[in-house]
């Protein structure tokens, strides 16, 4: 008889926990990856930091640094459009991640 009660309780607790798991599976996590929220200062960022921006690889990062060394600091985010290989699309994707 004790065995039957134990099995019944195990099954009961298992069935009671199923709705809780189903709700948790449908929820989206509130965790945001650090890479998604990283703000990059284009006036002093190194290659590794610039690569964190969407659409920026090593060559474009080097081009940004070379432009900065040749022309001085960027006065606005839109000045990135003067860098070869940087276009409106890339700038639009990253505008909120770029600071001066």
PyMOL commands that set and color helices and strands:
alter all, ss='L'
color gray80, all
select helices_A, chain A and resi 2-26+34-37+47-50+58-71+77-82+88-97
alter helices_A, ss='H'
color red, helices_A
select strands_A, chain A and resi 40-41+98-99
alter strands_A, ss='S'
color yellow, strands_A
deselect
rebuild
show_as cartoon
